[in-house]
Every structure is written in structure tokens, then in C-alpha cells.
Amino acid sequence: MNLKLTLAVGMYGYVPPKYVKCGIYSTKSYVYRFGVLLLQIIIGKRNNCSHGLHEDLNLLDYAYDLWKCGKGMEFMNPLLDDTNSSCKLVRRMQIALLCIQENPANRLSMLELSSMLKNETTTIITPKRPAFSTRRAR
């Protein structure tokens, strides 16, 4: 179900691309917002900060670049890490990246999201570059 809204919904950094571009809000919009929130919890910082070596990346690009290079642990808030949770945090990061895909059809459904969070053995597909990326696809 898609809704055409005329009133802005949400705060900067949480508003999904389809709403920004077309004013359309759907259940996939909630999935997008959840993905951004999950990344913020994992890193321990807000979405409005600059990240990366040259501080030229937004949170979504930074998470994707580290995950893509196999350096997901560098994204983690050190207070969350212990020997038992590091793999789970990288898995949560990948799930969050699937929630923030540009195309709503590529995002998880609420049912898929819930299943992946509950079941550690569910196979997770590879996310593409996230929405609002400031970098070109590689």
C-alpha cells in the first residue's frame, strides 16, 4: 500500500528516497527508517555526522564501504563488542544495509526483517550501495 502525502514525515536522514522524490510513503519506508536507526545503534553515533578517513562520507556510505571491504568491525561501537557478539553485529550491519536500499523493491519486507533478526542461520543476500549515496557504484 502506497500513500501520497503532502506533509513532510520524519527527520533528515530518516526519510526514504521514494518519499523525497515522489512523496510516496509505504511499509518499505518504515523498513528504511529502521535500517538507519539500527546503523546508528551499532556505531553509537547519529546520522548527521561525517565519517571516514577524510570525513567525507555519510553514515550509510561509511557503513557500506566498511562492510564491502570486510572491515565491518571498524564500524562497531567498541562498547558493544565482546567475543560473543562481533559476528552478530556484522550480521546486523548487513541486515541494516538491506533495509536502506535505494529501490524499495530491494529492501527487506517487515516479515523478512523480523525473520533475519530472530534466526541467525537465515541466508542474507548481498546489499547494493545504499540510498542517498554520495559515491558512484563500484
C-alpha beads as a LAMMPS data file, in Angstrom:
LAMMPS data file: protein, C-alpha beads

138 atoms
137 bonds

1 atom types
1 bond types

-500.0 500.0 xlo xhi
-500.0 500.0 ylo yhi
-500.0 500.0 zlo zhi

Masses

1 110.0

Atoms # bond

1 1 1 0.000 0.000 0.000
2 1 1 1.444 3.357 -1.068
3 1 1 0.196 6.643 0.311
4 1 1 0.637 10.010 -1.392
5 1 1 1.410 12.540 1.346
6 1 1 1.668 16.290 1.160
7 1 1 3.202 16.800 4.594
8 1 1 6.848 16.004 5.316
9 1 1 7.233 12.991 7.553
10 1 1 10.295 12.349 9.671
11 1 1 13.629 13.961 10.290
12 1 1 16.512 14.461 7.878
13 1 1 18.451 11.247 7.482
14 1 1 15.460 9.025 8.159
15 1 1 13.268 9.987 5.229
16 1 1 13.388 7.345 2.483
17 1 1 14.261 8.235 -1.131
18 1 1 10.819 7.428 -2.585
19 1 1 9.228 9.953 -0.251
20 1 1 11.836 12.617 -1.022
21 1 1 11.479 12.113 -4.782
22 1 1 7.780 11.364 -5.217
23 1 1 6.031 11.937 -1.890
24 1 1 5.161 8.231 -1.638
25 1 1 5.256 6.537 1.763
26 1 1 4.845 2.777 2.278
27 1 1 5.715 -0.018 4.692
28 1 1 9.139 -0.117 2.992
29 1 1 9.597 3.431 4.307
30 1 1 9.440 2.066 7.845
31 1 1 11.998 -0.583 6.919
32 1 1 14.311 2.168 5.619
33 1 1 13.975 4.168 8.831
34 1 1 14.631 1.053 10.918
35 1 1 17.814 0.357 8.932
36 1 1 19.144 3.863 9.606
37 1 1 18.312 3.526 13.296
38 1 1 19.995 0.108 13.509
39 1 1 23.196 1.507 11.950
40 1 1 23.174 4.352 14.480
41 1 1 22.847 1.883 17.347
42 1 1 25.701 -0.253 16.019
43 1 1 28.096 2.685 15.514
44 1 1 26.946 4.644 18.565
45 1 1 26.681 7.923 16.624
46 1 1 23.974 9.980 14.986
47 1 1 23.251 10.004 11.276
48 1 1 24.141 13.677 10.904
49 1 1 27.912 13.203 11.477
50 1 1 30.579 12.871 8.794
51 1 1 32.536 9.629 8.739
52 1 1 35.536 8.022 7.112
53 1 1 39.207 8.766 6.782
54 1 1 38.573 12.201 5.276
55 1 1 35.192 12.658 6.984
56 1 1 33.588 12.863 3.550
57 1 1 31.039 10.073 3.965
58 1 1 27.543 9.963 5.368
59 1 1 26.684 7.161 7.790
60 1 1 25.125 4.965 5.100
61 1 1 28.103 5.179 2.721
62 1 1 30.561 4.668 5.569
63 1 1 28.776 1.522 6.759
64 1 1 28.521 0.136 3.236
65 1 1 32.166 0.831 2.362
66 1 1 33.457 -0.841 5.537
67 1 1 31.124 -3.810 5.140
68 1 1 32.037 -4.209 1.454
69 1 1 35.780 -4.252 2.310
70 1 1 35.261 -6.823 5.071
71 1 1 36.017 -4.251 7.762
72 1 1 32.608 -4.186 9.425
73 1 1 34.165 -4.414 12.877
74 1 1 35.707 -0.956 12.365
75 1 1 32.150 0.412 12.213
76 1 1 31.165 -1.009 15.595
77 1 1 30.884 0.958 18.782
78 1 1 33.616 -0.603 20.969
79 1 1 31.224 -0.618 23.931
80 1 1 29.005 -3.131 22.106
81 1 1 31.757 -5.553 21.168
82 1 1 32.659 -8.643 23.076
83 1 1 33.952 -12.003 21.893
84 1 1 30.424 -13.398 21.560
85 1 1 28.701 -10.580 19.709
86 1 1 31.095 -9.401 16.978
87 1 1 29.739 -11.767 14.292
88 1 1 26.188 -10.908 15.288
89 1 1 26.915 -7.183 14.973
90 1 1 28.352 -7.581 11.479
91 1 1 25.278 -9.608 10.544
92 1 1 23.017 -6.863 11.950
93 1 1 25.004 -4.330 9.918
94 1 1 24.343 -6.314 6.738
95 1 1 20.638 -6.542 7.612
96 1 1 20.554 -2.764 8.159
97 1 1 22.202 -2.229 4.763
98 1 1 19.463 -4.323 3.155
99 1 1 16.903 -2.032 4.792
100 1 1 18.350 1.156 3.281
101 1 1 18.466 0.201 -0.375
102 1 1 17.598 2.922 -2.912
103 1 1 14.860 0.905 -4.595
104 1 1 12.091 -0.120 -2.176
105 1 1 11.732 -3.435 -4.046
106 1 1 15.305 -4.293 -2.988
107 1 1 14.613 -3.606 0.693
108 1 1 13.543 -6.300 3.096
109 1 1 9.900 -6.766 3.925
110 1 1 8.919 -6.481 7.588
111 1 1 8.487 -10.272 7.671
112 1 1 11.963 -10.878 6.184
113 1 1 13.471 -8.332 8.556
114 1 1 11.895 -9.965 11.587
115 1 1 12.948 -13.430 10.431
116 1 1 16.580 -12.392 9.844
117 1 1 16.822 -10.713 13.225
118 1 1 15.424 -13.775 15.012
119 1 1 17.175 -16.522 13.064
120 1 1 20.981 -16.435 12.937
121 1 1 21.150 -19.120 10.236
122 1 1 18.959 -17.416 7.631
123 1 1 20.953 -16.646 4.499
124 1 1 21.335 -12.942 3.812
125 1 1 21.738 -11.562 0.307
126 1 1 24.429 -9.048 -0.580
127 1 1 23.277 -5.424 -0.272
128 1 1 23.853 -2.886 -3.013
129 1 1 25.103 0.658 -2.440
130 1 1 22.609 2.390 -0.106
131 1 1 20.150 5.172 -0.851
132 1 1 21.427 8.745 -0.967
133 1 1 24.950 7.528 -1.686
134 1 1 27.438 10.269 -2.457
135 1 1 29.691 7.759 -4.208
136 1 1 29.405 6.085 -7.560
137 1 1 28.697 2.373 -7.656
138 1 1 31.847 0.253 -7.779

Bonds

1 1 1 2
2 1 2 3
3 1 3 4
4 1 4 5
5 1 5 6
6 1 6 7
7 1 7 8
8 1 8 9
9 1 9 10
10 1 10 11
11 1 11 12
12 1 12 13
13 1 13 14
14 1 14 15
15 1 15 16
16 1 16 17
17 1 17 18
18 1 18 19
19 1 19 20
20 1 20 21
21 1 21 22
22 1 22 23
23 1 23 24
24 1 24 25
25 1 25 26
26 1 26 27
27 1 27 28
28 1 28 29
29 1 29 30
30 1 30 31
31 1 31 32
32 1 32 33
33 1 33 34
34 1 34 35
35 1 35 36
36 1 36 37
37 1 37 38
38 1 38 39
39 1 39 40
40 1 40 41
41 1 41 42
42 1 42 43
43 1 43 44
44 1 44 45
45 1 45 46
46 1 46 47
47 1 47 48
48 1 48 49
49 1 49 50
50 1 50 51
51 1 51 52
52 1 52 53
53 1 53 54
54 1 54 55
55 1 55 56
56 1 56 57
57 1 57 58
58 1 58 59
59 1 59 60
60 1 60 61
61 1 61 62
62 1 62 63
63 1 63 64
64 1 64 65
65 1 65 66
66 1 66 67
67 1 67 68
68 1 68 69
69 1 69 70
70 1 70 71
71 1 71 72
72 1 72 73
73 1 73 74
74 1 74 75
75 1 75 76
76 1 76 77
77 1 77 78
78 1 78 79
79 1 79 80
80 1 80 81
81 1 81 82
82 1 82 83
83 1 83 84
84 1 84 85
85 1 85 86
86 1 86 87
87 1 87 88
88 1 88 89
89 1 89 90
90 1 90 91
91 1 91 92
92 1 92 93
93 1 93 94
94 1 94 95
95 1 95 96
96 1 96 97
97 1 97 98
98 1 98 99
99 1 99 100
100 1 100 101
101 1 101 102
102 1 102 103
103 1 103 104
104 1 104 105
105 1 105 106
106 1 106 107
107 1 107 108
108 1 108 109
109 1 109 110
110 1 110 111
111 1 111 112
112 1 112 113
113 1 113 114
114 1 114 115
115 1 115 116
116 1 116 117
117 1 117 118
118 1 118 119
119 1 119 120
120 1 120 121
121 1 121 122
122 1 122 123
123 1 123 124
124 1 124 125
125 1 125 126
126 1 126 127
127 1 127 128
128 1 128 129
129 1 129 130
130 1 130 131
131 1 131 132
132 1 132 133
133 1 133 134
134 1 134 135
135 1 135 136
136 1 136 137
137 1 137 138
